Amino acid sequence: MGLFDGLGGVVSDVLNGRPVNPLTVAEDDFQNAGGLDGILTQFNQSGLGHQVASWIGTGDNLLVTADENRSALSCEQLPALATKFGIDLSKVSELLAEHLPTAVDQTSSNGILPSSTS
């Protein structure tokens, strides 16, 4: 299961008050951006490289805000997620802000991202 598989399940769990597995956050919707590597590149290019490095590294994860998510991701990505899952656009950004750092951290074993070609 990829980093972003199953955002629908995450959204459903959040909206229904169930615990959320941070590894299930929306890969299908970001494949056009190059998967995890592409998304992290977008964050780096938006000035969030220090945060991204903390998620991949072995130390504490730096937070990212919903506003920073909106700045880092394309004007098509967040609305597409909001539409797909029937939630408000601001909720998608908040959900990613809450779960993306931990999801990347847990996906990057010992500070190494999984190969995007596997």
VEXKOL-19077 format. One line per field, with one value per residue (C-alpha): x negated, y negated, z. Coordinates in Angstrom, 2 decimals, padded with zeros to 5 digits, always signed. Layout:
% VEXKOL-19077
east [X; ...] .
north [Y; ...] .
up [Z; ...] .
% end
This chain:
% VEXKOL-19077
east [+000.00; -001.41; -001.58; +001.53; +003.71; +007.13; +007.65; +011.33; +010.93; +009.00; +011.64; +014.40; +012.61; +011.99; +015.57; +016.89; +014.55; +012.58; +008.80; +006.87; +003.91; +001.55; +000.16; +003.44; +003.55; +004.27; +001.62; +003.95; +004.84; +001.21; -000.17; -000.12; -002.50; -004.99; -003.77; -005.47; -008.67; -006.70; -004.65; -007.74; -009.42; -006.44; -006.81; -010.56; -009.96; -007.45; -010.09; -009.16; -012.35; -013.26; -009.90; -010.21; -013.74; -012.44; -009.73; -012.23; -014.95; -015.04; -014.37; -011.16; -008.73; -008.20; -004.60; -003.10; +000.04; +003.16; +002.14; -001.29; +000.41; +002.52; -000.63; -002.65; -000.06; +001.35; +004.63; +006.07; +004.86; +006.68; +010.01; +009.89; +009.47; +012.24; +014.60; +013.71; +014.44; +017.27; +015.62; +014.84; +011.56; +010.25; +010.74; +008.46; +005.64; +006.20; +006.24; +002.97; +001.45; +002.37; +001.29; -001.24; -004.31; -003.72; -002.81; -006.03; -008.02; -006.59; -007.08; -010.74; -012.43; -015.69; -015.52; -015.21; -012.16; -010.85; -011.62; -008.90; -009.46; -008.60] .
north [+000.00; -003.38; -006.47; -008.00; -004.91; -005.23; -008.91; -008.10; -005.73; -008.36; -011.00; -008.59; -007.65; -011.30; -012.30; -009.34; -009.84; -006.63; -006.42; -007.24; -005.31; -008.03; -005.73; -005.79; -009.26; -009.66; -008.37; -007.79; -011.46; -012.56; -010.08; -012.79; -014.78; -011.91; -010.09; -010.69; -011.99; -014.50; -015.72; -016.15; -018.03; -020.40; -020.98; -021.58; -024.06; -025.90; -026.59; -023.67; -021.67; -021.85; -020.32; -017.61; -016.75; -016.37; -013.95; -011.80; -012.04; -010.23; -013.23; -015.02; -015.91; -019.59; -020.56; -021.97; -024.11; -023.85; -027.16; -025.72; -022.69; -024.99; -026.84; -023.70; -021.74; -022.70; -024.51; -021.26; -018.76; -019.90; -020.69; -017.29; -015.58; -017.66; -016.84; -013.16; -012.71; -015.19; -017.35; -021.04; -022.12; -023.47; -020.05; -018.37; -020.81; -020.33; -016.55; -016.59; -019.00; -016.61; -013.35; -013.97; -014.49; -011.25; -009.34; -010.37; -009.66; -006.16; -005.51; -006.57; -003.73; -004.88; -008.15; -006.52; -006.93; -003.83; -003.65; -005.30; -002.76; +000.29] .
up [+000.00; -001.03; +001.10; -000.38; -000.92; +000.59; +001.39; +001.19; +004.13; +006.08; +005.41; +006.35; +009.57; +010.49; +009.78; +011.77; +014.73; +014.14; +014.59; +011.42; +010.05; +008.81; +006.12; +004.24; +002.77; -001.12; -003.51; -006.46; -006.62; -006.71; -009.26; -011.95; -009.72; -009.66; -006.57; -003.24; -004.85; -006.91; -003.96; -001.79; -004.65; -004.73; -000.99; -001.40; -004.22; -002.02; +000.61; +002.86; +002.35; +006.03; +006.97; +004.31; +005.48; +009.03; +007.90; +006.03; +008.68; +011.98; +014.26; +015.19; +012.40; +011.74; +011.17; +008.02; +008.05; +005.94; +004.29; +003.46; +001.89; -000.26; -001.35; -002.06; -004.00; -007.37; -007.78; -009.18; -006.57; -003.43; -005.13; -006.85; -003.48; -001.93; -004.79; -004.87; -001.19; -000.85; +001.79; +002.07; +000.48; +003.80; +005.39; +002.83; +003.62; +007.34; +006.97; +005.07; +007.60; +010.38; +008.74; +005.96; +008.20; +010.11; +006.95; +005.20; +008.36; +008.68; +004.97; +005.03; +006.87; +008.49; +006.59; +003.16; +000.93; -000.84; -004.54; -006.59; -009.35; -007.26] .
% end
